[in-house]
Amino acid sequence: MSEAVAAGEGVVPVSPAPATAQLETAVAVAHVVSLAELQRWQAVAPLDGVSVRCLGRLHSVASGSAHQVQFGFEGAVVEVDVSLLEEMWTSVRPDVLYVLVGEVYQTRNEFGIRARLIQNVNTLDVALYREALQLLRDEQGLTYPFQ
């Protein structure tokens, strides 16, 4: 190795592409919640616009709308607007576990998630995931997911 390279001369630091950096930031600030927690808290707290990250499986597609679906997990079912997912949405299957990242939309008559990212996590160890999430919440002193 030359002395110039060893000293860092002429080396340009490589940063992630802007889109990648934005995605990492967006995912990092999303509250990790279960669909059941989301359902419970929407009844008692204003959640409109809150970024969330949830596990779920495709439950059903709303008749008459190609972009309104329901995702479910462990008995909880939530409406999901997939219009921002474009082509990513077409490969979603009901037998696969996904993580959804998006914002809650909440009005007097509607409640759901406007998804902006969906990722297949079918091989995820859900029990270990729950344990890690609980440890994180304990470490941060969270008594509920939207603090």
C-alpha positions in Angstrom: 0.0 0.0 0.0 1.4 3.4 -0.9 2.0 6.0 1.8 -0.6 8.4 0.2 -3.3 5.7 0.4 -2.3 4.8 3.9 -2.6 8.4 5.0 -6.0 8.7 3.3 -4.9 11.1 0.7 -6.9 11.1 -2.5 -9.5 8.7 -0.9 -13.1 9.9 -1.4 -15.5 8.6 1.2 -18.3 6.6 -0.3 -21.8 7.4 1.1 -25.0 5.6 0.4 -27.1 6.6 -2.5 -29.6 9.4 -1.5 -32.6 7.1 -1.9 -31.0 4.4 0.2 -30.1 6.9 2.9 -33.7 8.3 2.9 -35.1 4.8 3.2 -32.8 3.8 6.1 -33.8 7.0 7.9 -37.5 6.4 7.2 -37.4 2.9 8.5 -35.3 3.9 11.6 -37.9 6.3 12.9 -40.9 4.1 12.4 -42.5 2.7 15.6 -42.3 -1.0 15.7 -45.7 -2.2 16.7 -48.0 -5.2 16.3 -51.2 -4.9 14.4 -53.1 -5.6 17.6 -51.3 -2.8 19.4 -52.1 -0.5 16.5 -55.8 -1.4 16.8 -55.9 -0.9 20.6 -54.1 2.5 20.5 -56.1 4.0 17.6 -59.1 4.0 19.8 -57.5 6.1 22.6 -54.8 8.1 20.9 -54.5 10.3 17.8 -52.1 8.3 15.6 -52.7 10.1 12.2 -49.4 10.5 10.4 -47.4 8.3 12.9 -44.8 6.1 11.1 -45.1 2.4 11.9 -43.4 -0.9 11.2 -45.7 -4.0 11.5 -45.6 -7.7 10.7 -48.6 -9.1 8.7 -49.9 -11.3 6.0 -52.2 -10.4 3.2 -55.7 -11.1 4.6 -58.0 -9.8 1.8 -58.3 -7.4 -1.1 -61.2 -4.9 -1.0 -63.7 -5.4 -3.8 -63.7 -2.5 -6.2 -60.3 -1.2 -5.2 -56.9 -2.5 -6.4 -55.1 -0.5 -3.7 -57.1 -1.2 -0.5 -56.3 -4.4 1.2 -56.3 -5.9 4.7 -53.3 -7.3 6.4 -53.6 -9.5 9.4 -51.4 -11.1 12.0 -52.2 -13.0 15.3 -55.9 -12.2 15.1 -55.7 -8.5 14.3 -56.6 -7.2 10.9 -55.9 -3.6 9.6 -56.7 -1.8 6.4 -53.7 -1.0 4.3 -53.5 1.4 1.3 -50.9 0.0 -1.0 -51.1 2.7 -3.7 -47.6 3.9 -3.0 -46.1 0.5 -3.5 -46.7 0.4 -7.3 -45.2 -2.7 -8.8 -43.9 -4.0 -5.5 -47.5 -4.8 -4.6 -48.2 -7.2 -7.4 -46.0 -10.0 -6.0 -47.6 -10.1 -2.5 -49.0 -13.5 -1.5 -51.3 -14.4 1.4 -49.2 -17.2 2.7 -46.1 -15.0 3.3 -45.1 -12.9 6.3 -44.2 -9.3 5.5 -43.0 -6.3 7.3 -44.9 -3.1 6.4 -43.5 0.3 6.9 -45.8 3.3 6.4 -47.9 6.0 8.1 -51.2 5.6 10.0 -54.1 7.4 8.4 -56.9 8.1 10.9 -60.2 10.0 10.4 -63.5 9.7 12.1 -64.6 7.0 9.7 -61.3 5.4 8.5 -58.2 3.9 10.1 -55.3 2.1 8.4 -51.7 2.2 7.2 -50.6 3.9 4.0 -47.7 1.5 3.2 -44.6 2.8 1.5 -42.4 -0.3 1.9 -43.2 -4.0 2.1 -40.5 -6.7 2.6 -40.8 -10.4 2.7 -39.7 -11.7 6.1 -41.2 -15.2 5.9 -38.2 -16.9 7.5 -38.2 -14.5 10.5 -38.2 -16.2 13.9 -41.2 -14.4 15.3 -40.7 -15.5 18.9 -37.1 -14.1 18.8 -38.4 -11.0 17.1 -41.0 -10.4 19.9 -38.3 -11.1 22.6 -35.9 -8.6 21.0 -38.7 -6.0 20.7 -39.6 -6.4 24.4 -35.9 -6.0 25.4 -35.7 -2.9 23.3 -38.8 -1.4 24.9 -37.6 -2.3 28.4 -34.2 -0.7 27.6 -35.9 2.5 26.4 -38.3 2.5 29.2 -41.4 2.4 26.9 -44.7 1.5 28.6 -46.5 1.7 25.2 -45.3 1.8 21.7 -46.0 5.4 20.7 -43.9 7.3 23.3 
